Amino acid sequence: MSDAPIAPKRPHTIEIHGDARVDPWYWMRDDDREDPEILAHLAAENAHADAVLAPVAALKDELFAEMKGRIQEDDSSVPQIRDGVWRYSRFEEGREYAIHCRRIESMDAPEEVLLDENERAEGHSFYALGGLAVSRDRRTMVIAEDTLSRRIYDLRFFDLEGRDLEDGAEYPEVITGTSGDVVWAGDHRTLFYVRQDETTLRPHQVWRHTLGTDPADDVMVFDETNAEFYVSIWSSRSREFVMIGSFQTEETEIRTIPADSPTDEPQVFLPRGDHHLYVLDHHDGRFFVRSNHEAPNFRIAVTDQRTVASMADTTDVVEPSDDVFIEDFGLFDAALLVEERRDAVLGVRVMPWAADDGDYRIDFGEDVYTAGLGALGDADRELVRIGYTSLTTPMRVYDFSLADRSLELRKEQPVLGDFDRDAYVAERILVTARDGETVPVSIVHRRDLDRSVPQPLHLYAYGSYGITMDPSFSSARLALLDRGFIFAIAHVRGGQEYGRRWYDDGKLLNKRKTFTDFIDIGQHLVDTGVTTTPQLVASGGSAGGLLMGAVLNMAPDLFGAIVANVAFVDVVTTMLDESIPLTTFEYDEWGNPNDKTFYDYMLSYSPYDNIAAVDHPPVFALAGLHDSQVQYWEPAKWVAKLRDTSTGDAPLILRMNMDAGHGGASGRFARLAEVAEEYAFMLGVINGDLST
């Protein structure tokens, strides 16, 4: 559009492998996010977005009111007991954030408010609670807070003994620059936490803090010096060990420290190498390992040894399968519970320890759904918490009885208004991709929608990191469905719908298959009369935003509109810069462009580098100034180049949240307002309300 902000060109040359790329908008990068010229440009982008979206502003307000009206504002989670304490979170009417509570021994005991996020958020435009952990003696709480939206957390400590938090009793020490991961040791005074690199934000060091002392005196326990690995910590199921994990896309190494001897040196369970991925837990005197050793879809093995030389020193509990992908497991005194994926559907398998009891998969009575383990609670309980949802079923929380195999519904997420799940219908179809692979697509729409004629369709996908976009319910999505939209999830390669092979077939030098799968699905939906090109709206976020940028270049005539949220679009330049968060430990996802083979391949699909002089459909890019995952300048540069290159006059909009980061706005209602604007854009394009 003629009044759109025009970012000046200041050519910057990036040369490697004898190839020189000229980036006219490289200057937009500002690590401190304080450059007045850049901030002025982003403000102009937001003003332009307001102007372009003005015709649907009333619709946005209508959608937001409708979405908010479906939420039960005074809501509460289902309490779960661990170590004699019932924990739950609740919301109060009109308030953005959760209130975290406990009751000691019984739900009839008085409620104790551990933390009111609303009070902590006062005075901040953004607030995120990264974690809350109470020592096992119930006396001390540590919380991890982020008020900038960079996923950099401050740790603060509170004395809980004999009083409500409202009375104060906050410890003076504050630990800054952490990832938010915390674990209490068995002495209730020692805390382990993870520090991040100040520049790259890579979690790389584990430190030990003693309650009531100066953090300057803290002791570094472990330093992960390999820049391709990041560090995380957790407590074992038995609470007997603190676990320190070093993770990379292709390898894992885990160390353990006895929780009752927190000053002991960490001990490696199994050294990294041979592309071995594993996860470790401990229960009932044994170590359980989810491992991909000679098992692409993983196996679960057990040993009573704290350190092993190889997986040959373990014994299989769950053997590997070509057809079943093991996602996770939970340890109970009575049984091993396994989250497993069969035919792209995530469910729960129960394996009783008793020799006479056979294993079985929990039956939920639906064909396409998502079910997994909830909060584990005490290991000796016979009731296991299970979460369940589908495209037509709001999130349900069940207690599953290991004794009699019964399911007790504890809660179904309320959807206010005239919601009737029978008014909607879901299905899964299979689409043949250009290389002959069969790709699943999950679809939902109103039952009374006239499918004999093409209808507007919102096609969503992610397709990276082995993350599966399982079908789940969204009350906000009803606003689209009730206005005649079909919603579809394209389960493209790069996720793990069909196990590890599905992931491996959509990464590194196979990455383009993620994009062609999505295009082939979109084309199939048009060719079969489900929708038409002008009615087909595509969306994705983060790595899914990379997907949006790639398909916009590869098939600009296929889509009626594109929504790209916090989009990773400047792939080559970012992956060449090791000072940017995520770069080094993502080489095994995208490739290392310092290697010419990967450089050439990544350059062939990088959205920013492949924008052509063609008519582009309307594009709505959303981003956050403080994004720690995808730096704000990527979508800003991308939109600037699209405007400079496109031969059409379709709206090219950038909405930059100046107070948020990768996850968008904080607070349950503020996030809904962002979704309402996305939906208003989609409906405005389809209905012809947005001028070109």
N, C-alpha and C positions, 0 to 999 in steps of 0.2 A: 504494500500500500504506500502511496506517495508520502504520507505523514509519518511513516515508520521511522524510528531512530536509525540513523546511518552511522555505524562505527567507522572511524577513519582507518585507512590502511597504512600500516607502517611495516613494510616487508622485513621479515626475519628469515634467514636461511638456516635450515637444519640439514647438515650433510653427514652421511654415513654410507658405507659400502659404495662410494663413488656416485651416490644419488643425492642430489640437492633438492630439497623441498622448500618452497617459499611459503611462509605463513604470514599473511598480512595482518592477522589479528592476534599474534603471539603476545603483543603488548598488554593484552587484557589480564594476563596473569599477575596477581598480587597476593603473595603468601600472607601478608598481614591484613588484607581486606580493608585497607584504610585509604587507598588512593582516591582523592576527591573526583578525579575525572571518571574513574571506573564506577564509583558510587553514583555519580550523576547520570552516567549512561544507563545503569541498571534501573535507576528511578524513572528515567525516560521510557525504558522498556515496560515498566509496570504501568505508567500512565498510558502508553500505547495499548497495552492489554486491556485496560479499563475502557478505552475508547472503542476498540474493536468489539469487545464483549458487551458494550452498553445495550444493544438490542435484546440481549438475553439476561440482563441483570435482574429483571423481575422474575424470570424463570429460575435463575439461580436461587433467589430468595425463597421462591416457592418450593424448590427441591430441598433446600436446607431445612425449611420448616417441616416438610413432609418426613425427611430422614430423622430429624430430631424427635418428631412426634411419634416415631415408631420405637423409640428407646424408652425403656423403663428407667427413669432417672434415679430413683432410689432403689438400687440393686445391690446384690451381695453374691459373692462366690460361695460355693459349697465348702463348709469347713472340713479341714483334714487334720488328723491327729498325728503328731510325731513327738516321741519322748514325753508323752503326757501333756502336751500342749496342743490345743485346738487353734489353728490359724485360719484366717479368712480376710478378705478385703471387701469393702463395700463402698458404694457411691451414694451421695446425698443429692437430692433434687437441686438442679441449677448449678451444680459445682462440676468443674472440669476434671478433677483428679481423684484418685482413689484414697481411701482411708484404710490403713492396715491395722488389724486388731488381733487379739488373742484372748483365750479363756483357759484358765489353768485346770487341768484334769477333767472338767465337765463343761458342756455347753450351758449348763445352768449356773455356772460360776459368773461373777461379774465380768463385764467386758472391759478389757484394758486396751486403750488406743496406743499402739506402738508408734505410728507415724501418720500424720495427716498431710498428704502431699499438697493439698490446697494451701495450707499455711506455709509450707516450705517454698511454694511457688510464688508467693506474694512478692511483688516488686520485680519479678523477672518476666520477660516476654517469652521465655522458653524455660521449661523445666522437665527433666527426665530423671526418674529414679532408676539407677542402674542395678541396684541390688540392696537387699536388707537381710542381715544375718544376725541372729541372736545366739549368744553363747549357750552351751548346753546346760549351764547352771541357771539359765533364765535371767541373769542379772545385767548383762551388757549387750547393747545393740550397736552394730556398725551399719551405716548407710553409705551408698555411693550416689553422688548427685552430679548432674551436668546441667548448668544453666546457660551454656553457650551453644549447644547443639553440635559440638565437635566430637562427642563421645569420649571426652576427657573428663574423668570423674574425680571429685574430691571425696575423701573418706572422713566421716565424722562419727564420733562415739558418744553414746548416751548411757547413763546409769539408770537401769529400770527398777532397781530394788525398792519396794515399798512405797511407790508413788506413781502418779500418772506423769506421762511425758510433758504434759502441759506445765508442770511445776518447774521445769528446767533440768538441771543436773547434766548438762552437756560437758563432756571432757574438753579440756583446752586444746588438745592436739588435733591438727588437721593434716591429712596426708594428701598431697596434690599429685596430678599427673599420672593417675592410675587408669587401668582398663575397666575397673569396677569389679573384677574377680576378687573374692575374699573367702578365706576359710579360717574358722577358729580351730586352734589346737585343743587338746584335751584338758589343758590346765585352765581354760576359760579366760586367760589373760594374754595369750600369745595369738597374734593374728598374722596370717600369711596373705600377701596381696601381690598384684602384678603391676609393674611400672611399664609405661610406654615410652618409646623413643620420642623426644620432644619434636622432631621434625617429621618423621615418617609415620608417627603414631603406632608403630609396630609394638605390640606387647612382647617384651623380650626379657624382662628380669623378674624374678620372684624375690620378694623381700619379707623380712620377719620383723614385726613390731610388737613391743611390749606395752600393754595398756598403761596409760598414765605417764609415759616417758616421751621425751622429745623425739620426733620422727627423724631428726638429724642423726640420732644414734642408732637408727634401724640397721639391720644386718642384711646384706645381699646374700641370698641362699643359692640362687642359680642365675646364670647369665647365658641366654641363647645367642651365641655369636654369629651363627649362620643367618644371614639376612633373608634367606628364603623360608625361614621358619618363624612362627609366632607361638606364644606361650599362653596356656590357660591352666587354671587350677580348680580342683574340686575335692570334695570329701567323699571317701568311699562309702558304699552302702552300709558297711559295718561301723562306720565312724572311727575305725582303728587306724586309717591312713589318710594323710594328705597326699593327693595325687598331683603331679606336675607334668603336664603334657606339652611336648614340642610338636607342632603340627605343620605340615606342608601338604600340598595337593596329593603328592605321591608317597609320602613317608611319614611315619610317626615314631616318636620315642617318648616313653613315659617313665618318670621317676616316682618313688614313693618315700615318704617320711612318716615314721610312726607318730600318730597324733599325740601320744603320751610322752614322746621324747622329741619335742619340737626343735631342739638344737642339733639333732643328729644330721649327718650329711645325707642328701638325697641319694637314693640307690636306684640305678637303672634296672627296669624290669627286663627289657629286651632291647638291645642296641638297634638303632636305625640302620636301614640299608635294604637293598634288593626290592625297592618300591613296596615296602611292607607298610600297610596301613592297619593300625589296631587301636582299640579302645579297651581300657582296663577298669575293672571294678573288683571289690573284695567283699565277701559275705561268708559267714559261717566257717571261717578259717581257710577259705580257698580264694584264689584269684581267678576271675572269669575274664576271658579275652574274646572280643569280637575281632576277627582277623581275616585279611584277604589272602593269607598265605596259601597258595595253590587253590584259591577259592575266590574268583572274581566277584561273586555275589555274597561273599563272606561266610564264615563259619563261627561257631561259638565253642571255645575250648576252655579247659579248667586245669589248674595246677595248684598244689599246696606250697609251691616255692615262690619266694619273693623276687627272685631273679632267675631267668632261664637263658640258656645259650641259644636256643632256637625253639621254634614251635614244635619240634620233635619231642620236647620235654613236657608237652601238654597232651591232654586227652580230649577228643571231641565230645561235646555235649549235643551240639546241633551240627550235623554234617553239611558240607556245601551242596548247593543245588544249582543246576542251570536254569531252573524255572522260578525259583523263589529267592528274592533279594532280602537279606536280613538288614533292617534299618537300625534296630536298637533292641535292648533287652532290659528287663527289670527282675530283680532278685527278691524272692520271698521265701520264708521258711518252708512253705508248702509246695512251691512250684517256681519254675522259671517261666517268665512271660516274654514272648518274643514279638516285637513289631516286625511284621514281614509283608512284603509286597508280592502279590500273585496276580498276574494278568493286569498289572498297572494299578491294582486296588490295594490300599494299605489297610491291614487288619491286624488282629492280635491272636497269636497262637499260645495255648496254655500247655505247659509240659510239667505235670506233677512229678515230684521227686519219688513218690511212692511207686515201687516197681510194678504193681498190679494195675496202675491207672495209666491208660493210654493218653497221648496228647491229642488236642483238638483245637479247632479254630472257633472263636466266638461267633455265633450266628446273629446277625442284626436284621435279617429279613429284607435286605435291599441288595441290588446288584452293583450299583455305583455309589460308593460312599467313601468316607475317610474315618478311620478309627485308630486310636493310639492310646498309650499309657498316659494317665494324668499324674498328678502328684502322688508319689509312691507311698507316703505315710509309713507307719511302723511295719517292719518286715514280718512280724509274727501275726499280723492281722490276716484274716481269711477273706476280707473284703478288699478288692483291688479297684482303684479308681480308673475309669475308662472314659475318654472323650470321644464323641461321635458327632458327625455332621455329614450332610450331603448338599447338593445344590438346591434341594427343596426343604431340607430339614434344618432348623436352627440348631446351634450347638447344644448337645445334650451331655450331661454328666451322669454316668452310671456308676453304681457300686456292683461289681461282679463278684459273686460268691464262689470261692474256690471249693467250698464244701459241696454245694448242690448245683452249681453251674447256672444259677439264676441271675438275672439282670434286674436291678432295682433302679428305676429312674429317679435320680435325686434332684435334677433340675433340667429344664429346657429353657434356653435363653428367651425371655419374653419378647414378643414382637407386638407392639400395641397397634391399635387401629383395627382395620377390617381384614387382617391377614388370614388367609386360608391356604394352607399348604397344598390342598387338593386342587387349588386353582392354577397350579404350576406343574409342569411336567419336565422331567430330565431324561436324557438318553446319552449313550455313547456311540459314536460312529467311528468307522475306520476309513482312513484316506490313504490311497497308494501314492507315495512320493515318487519323484522322477527316477530314482534309482531302484524302485521296486519295493522299498521298505514300507510297511504298513504303520501309519501313525494314528494314534487315537485322538479323538476330539470329544470333549464333554460339553453338552449343550443343555440349556434350560430356557424355557419361555412360558408364557401364559398358555394354559390349556385351550383357551378359546381363541387363540391367535390363528388367523387364517393362513395356514401353511401352503395353500394352493397357489398363492402368489408370493413373490419375493418380499421380504420384510427387512427392516433395518437390523444390522447385526454388529455387535461389539465383539471383536476377536482379540483375545488376550493371550500372551505367552511370556515366558521368562527364558528358559533354555540354557542355563549355565551352572557351573559349580556342582553339578549333580543334584541341584535343588529341584524337587518335584512340586509342581503346582497342583496339589490335590484338590478335587472338587469340594467346595465348602459353601456354606450359606452366608449371604450378606443381606442384612435388612436394608442397607442403603441401595443395593442393586435393584430392589423392588421398584424403585422410582423409574428406572429404565424399562424394566420388564412390563410394568403397568402402562407404559406409554408406547407399547408395541415393539420393543426391541427384543431380539434374541441375544443371549449371551453365550459365548463359546470360549472354552479354554483349549488351545492347541498344545498338545503334550509333545512338543518338538524334541528332537535329540539335543542332548546337552543336560537334560534332567536325568532322573534315574527311574522313570516309569517302568521300564523293562530291565532294571538292574544295571550293573556297571557297564555293560556293553553299550547301553543307550547313552550313557554319559561319555564314554570314550569315543563314541561315534559322532559327538558334537563338540569336540574341544580340539585345541592345537591345530594340526593341519587338516582336521575334519570340520572345523568350525563353520564353514559355509553351509554345511548340511542343516544347521539350525535355521538359517535364513531361508534356504530353499524349501525346507519342510513347511515353514510358515506360509510362504508364497503359494506352494502347491495346495495347502489346505484352503487358503483364501480363494484360489482359482476354482477349486472343487466346489466350494459353497456358492460361487457365482454360476458355474457351469451347470450345476444341478438345480438352479432356480431357488435356492434357499434365500439368497439375497442378490443384490446387484452391486456393481462397482460404486456407484454414487452413494449407496446405502451401507457400504462396508467400512466400519471404523475400526482401526487397529490401535492397540495400546500396549505399553510395556514400560517397566521402570528399572533403572540401574543397568544391569547387564541386559535386561529386557528392553531398555532404552537403546542400547547398542543394536539390538535386533530391529527396533523401529527404524533407526537411522540407516541400517543396511538394506532393509526391504524398501525403504523410500527411494534409495538409489537404484536398486535392482529391479523394482517393479512399480515405478511411480504412477502408472496408469491403473493399477489394480485397486487402490484404496481411495475411498471418498474422503477420508481424513485420518490423521495420525496424531495420537497423544503420546508424548515421550516424557516420562517422569524421571528426573535426576539421571539423565541419559549419559552413559559412558560412550562418547562418540569420537573422541580424539585418540584412538587406540594407540597408534604408533608413537606419537610424541609423548604420551603419558608413560608408555612402557619403556621408553628410552630414558626416562628421568627417575633415577633411583631415590631422589629426595621426596617424591610424592608418596603419600600413604598408599599402601597395598601393592606397589609396583613389584618389589623383589620377590615376595612370596606368592605372586601370581604368574610367574614365568611358566609354571606347569599347567596353567589354565589356558593362557593365550599364546605362549611361546616367548622366547627372549629375542627381541629384534636386533640385538647385537650379533646374532647369528643370521646371516643373509637369507637362509632358507625361510626362517620365520618372518624376517623383515618383509620379504617379497610377498609372502602369503597374507600377512596382516595388512599390508598396504593395499592388497587387492580388494579388501572389504571394509577397511576403516571408513566409517560414515563421513567424517569430516574431509577426508582426502579424496572422496569419490563423488562429490556433488557435481552434477552435470547441468548444463544449460537446457533445462526442459521445464515444462509446466508442472509444478508440484501441487499436490492437493493441499488443503488447509492443514497447518501443523500447529499444535499447541504444546510447547515445551515448558515444563515446570522444573524449578531448581531451587536450591537453598544456598544462601551466601556462605553459610558456615559448614557446608557439607564436608565431612571427613572422608567419605568414600569416593565420590565423584566431585572433583573440584568445580566450583561454580563457573569457572571460565570455559569449561568444555561446552555446556549448552549455550553459553553466551556467544562464544565464537561460532558455534554451529549455526545458530539462528542468523548471525551477521553474514555468514557466508552464503546461507540459503537465500537471504534477501538480495545479496549482491549478484547471485548466479541465476536464480530462477527466472524463467521467461514468462511466467504467468503472473496473475495478480491475486492469487488466493491468499487469505490471511496467514501470516507467519508470526506467531505470537510467542513471546517469552514472559513467563510469570516467575519472578525471582522473589522468594520469601526471604526478606532481609533479616529475619529473626530465627530462622530454622536451618536444619541441615538435611541429612540424607533421608530421615524418616518423615520429613514434613513437619507440620505444626504439632506442638504438644497440646495435650488436652483433647478429650473425646469430642467436644463440639467444634473446636477449631479445625480438627482434621476433617470432620464432616463438611465444613464449609469449603474446604479444598476439593473434596469429592464432588460437591454440588456444582462447583464451577467447571470441573472436567465434564460432568454430565450435561451441563447447560451448553457447553461448547459442542458436544456431540449432537445434541438435539438441535441446536441452532444451525449446524451444518446440514443435517438431514432435512430439516424443515425449511431451509433457505432463508433463515432469519439473519445470518451473518453476511454482510456485504463483502464483496471482493474488490 
